[in-house]
């Protein structure tokens, strides 16, 4: 299937698919005209990449741990290993810190605007 077909099936833009290729997350075959050709397995791979991105992972982390992704009847899950577990915990800690910063910023904004009275 061509890049437009893969984009339509996964809901990911062709530009994002090319970015995934540049990050070595996808490796389409090329024909003599340079057109990318994707396999059926690439649909699953793109959906796994999306799931991992939605989980807060950057492309470097996804590249390192994409082989740990499993697509089951109930959805996409990660087969945990110690390195991946540490990465997931670090993402969780960053999210907590980000939430604390957002809460502090909102409180400061309320104080500045006098809307907390």
Secondary structure, 3 states (H helix, E strand, C coil): CCHHHHHHHHCCCHHHHHHHHHCCCCCCEECCCCCEECCHHHHHHHHHHHHHHHCCCCHHHHHHHHHHEEEECCEEEECCCHHHHHHHHHHHHHHHHHHHHHHHHHHHHHHHHCCCC
